Amino acid sequence: MHDKNGGFPNEKTRARYLAVYDELLDWPVPHTELTVETPFGPTHVRRSGDGPPLVLLHGVSATSIMWQSVVAGLAARHTVYAVDTIGEAGRSVQTAPLPDAASHAEWLEAVLARLDLGAAHLVGLSRGGWLALNQAVHAPARVAAVTAFDPGGFAPVGWRMHRWMIAGLLLMLAPAAVRARFADSPRYGAFVNPTVRRLVLAQLPFRPNGFGMGTFTDAELAAITTPTTVVLGGQSPVHDAAEVAARVRAVNLAVRVEVLPAVGHGSELLDADLLGRYV
């Protein structure tokens, strides 16, 4: 495998990971498992429900499984397509480099084209929110709307995020009694979510695609014409929500921005009632 591609070092570690993935998969509604061919590798998509197309883009390391606690309500109103992002651990397999934001948009454009959805509503959380916004910037033709929940891409990945992620990984390895104390934490709740924790620990041998997220320029944000909503967690550890909201509003009044003061960057964003307000 190309050294700039995301992947497991060998089939044994991949098989171990996929065994955990399959054990955790408990999709609550009837669904079809799809494999979509793209120039960057086969992409796994889970389709459920009926109605206007809704594409779900997950956070880092969480895979499409992260949506299974809320998909029932979404699938009652939409045809839901939950994607395993290429370049991350999951059931998609990267076969060509994704070196920048534009190539990620090219990959997602290929997914949408192969699914033949017309124009779809993209809903993403964290890195998935960045992917959705990135699509509105670079390849909006197949995007009907974007809803991004506490997306990345508004500040370079620096010491603030690295410190948070290192602390979160250490928390994942802590005893259960310690983890339980952080279950409702807006900063660290995502790391002790049982499903996410098991997925992340199972994928430790995985080598991710070298490009994580780009940082949006003011010009890129100003150029967004797709109907777009950005929902920010006021307690988010990845950026200053008030600063991000002010910046987006200053450059593009057409983008709807809301800050939820008590919300962070964790599983509290995966709330059926919250999603129902915006999707």
N, C-alpha and C positions, 0 to 999 in steps of 0.2 A: 504494500500500500504506500502511496506517495506520502512523504514525511510532512506535507502540509495538510493532509486530510485527517479528519477526526476518526478515531477507531480504537478498537481493543488491540492489544499486542498479539493476541492469538485467538483461535477459535474456542479454546478451553475457557478463557476468561469471559468471552462473549456469551458462551452457552450458560455459564454460571449466572451472569447478569440477566439474561433473558428468562431463566428459570424464576428469578425473583420477580421480574416484570410480570410474567404470566400469573404468578401466585397472587400478586397484588391487584391484578386486573379484575374488577368486579363491576363491569359496566351495567347500569341498572335498567337500560332500555334495549330493545332489539337493535342490532347493529350489523354492519357489514364491514369486514376488514379489507382494505384496498391497498394495492401497491401501485404507485404512480411513478412512471419512469421520467427522469429529468436529466439534463446534461451533467448534473452533479451527483447523480446516483439515484437509486430507487428510494422513494419516500413513502412512508407508511401513513395511511389515513384511515380513521374510523368514522363511518357514516351512520347517522341515526336520525330518526324523525322525518317530518314532512313540512314543507313550507319554504319561504325564501331562504336562500343559502347563507349559512353562518359559518365562518371558518375560525376555529379556536387555535390560538398560538400560545404555547405554554412558557413558563419561566425556566430559567437555567436549571438543568438537571432533573426537572420534574416530569417530563414527558407528557404525552396526551392524557395519561392516567390521572393527572392532577385535576382534570375537569369532571371526573366521574361522580363527585359528590353533588354537582349542580347541573349535570347535563339533562336530567329528566325534565326540568322546567323549560330549558332551552329547546329541547327536542319536541316539546308539545306545540311549539310555535314556529319552528324552523327545521330545515334540513341541516343538521349539524355535521361539520367535517372537522374532526379533531386530528391535528397533524403532529407527528413526531418530527421535530425540527432536525434537518440534516446538519451534520457536524457536531451533534451532541449524541450522547448515549440514548438508545431507544431502538425501535425497529427499523429506522431508516439507516441507510448505509452510504456514506460519502465516498465517491470515487474520483472526484476532481476538486482542486483547491477552490476555496471561497475566500479570496484574499481581502475583500473590502465590502462596503455597504452595497455597492451596485451589483456585485455578484450575488449577494443574498436576495436582492430584489429580483434578479434574473431567475434564481432558483424558484422563488415563490410564484413568480409569473408563470413559470413552466407548470407548477403544480395546479394553479388555477385553470390554466389552459387545458391541461389533460383531463381535469375534472369536468370541463365544459359547463361551468356554472353561470356563464354570462357575467354579471357583476355581483360580487359577494360582499357581505358585511364582515370585516375582519375584527376580531376581538382578541386582544392579547394582554398578558399580565407580565410585568417586569421585562425580561428580554423579549418576550412575545409581544409586549406593547411596543418595544422598539422596532421589531420586525414589521408590525402593522403600520406604524408611522413611516418607517423607511420605505414601505411599499407606496404609500401616498406621495412620498417625495420623488421616488425614482421610477415607478411603474404603476401609475394609478388607473390605467385603462380598465382593468377588471375589478376595481374596488368601488363598491357602492357607498360604503361608509367605513369609518374606523372608530373603534372604542378602545382606548389604551388605558389600562389600569396601572398606575404608578410605574410608567415605562422608564427604562434607561435611556441614555442618549442625550441627556441635558448637561452632563458634566463629564469630563474625562474620568476613566476608572483610576482612582488614585488611592492614597493611603486610607482615606475614610472608608471606602468600600472594601479594600483589602483587609483592613482591621476587623470590619464587621464580619466578613466571610471567614476569616481565620478563627475568630471567636465563635462563630456559629458552628464550624466544623468541630472545634474542641467540645462544644456543648453536645453535639451529636454523639460524641464518644463518652460523655459523662454518664454516671449511674442514673438509673430511671428516676430515682427520687429527686435528683437535681434537675433533670429535664422537665419533670412535672411542674416545677416552680415557674418555668418559662412558657408554659403552654399558651397563656393568654397575652404574652408579651408582644407589643406591636413591633418591636425590633427583632426579636429572636424566635417568635412563635413558629415561623416557617421551618426553622431548623429542627424543631422537636415534633413537627407533624409526623405521625408514625409512617405514613406512606412515603412522604418525601425523604425522610431519614433513611429508610431501608433502600430506596432507589439510589440515593447518593452514595451510601456506603458500599453498595453492590457495584457501583461504577467507578470506584477509585482507580482501578487499573486503566480506565479509558483515557486516551490522549485526545483532548478536544481540538477542534479546528482552531488554528492560531488566532483568527480574528474574532473578537468578542462582540463589541458594539462600536459603531461610530458615534461621534458627537455631532448633533445637528447644528448647523450654522443658522444664523438669523435669516439668511437668504433662503435656505431650504425650508425653514418653518413658514416664512412669508409666502412661499410659492404653493403651499398646500391649498388645493381647491376642493378636495374631497370632503364631504361632511364628516367632521372629526370631533370627537369628544375625548378629552384627557382628564382622567380622574386621579388625583394625587393624594397620597396619604400624608397627612400633616405630621405624623410621627415617623415618616420614612427615614431609614438610615442611609439611603443611596443619594439623596440630594436634599436641598432646602426647598420644600414644597412652595412656600410663599415666593421665593425668588424665581422658581421655574414658572409659576403661574403668572407673575408680573411680566416676565420676559416674553412668554407666549402671547399674552394679551397685547403687549406693546407692538409685536411684529405682525400679528394676524388676528384681527378681531373676529374673523369668521370661525376660528377654532374655539369650541366651547371648553372651558377649563373650570373644574371644580376641585376644591380642596376639602377633604374630609378630616377635620381636626384630630379626631381620636383614633384614626386608622394609621397603621404602619405599612409594612411591606410583606405581611405574612398571610396566613390562612384566613384572616378576617376579610380579606378581599374576595375569597371564594365563598361568598354568602349568597344564597339563592335570592333573597329579597334585594340585596344590593345590586346583583347583576340584573335583576328584573327592572330596576329603575333606569338602567342605561342601555339595555339590550332588548 
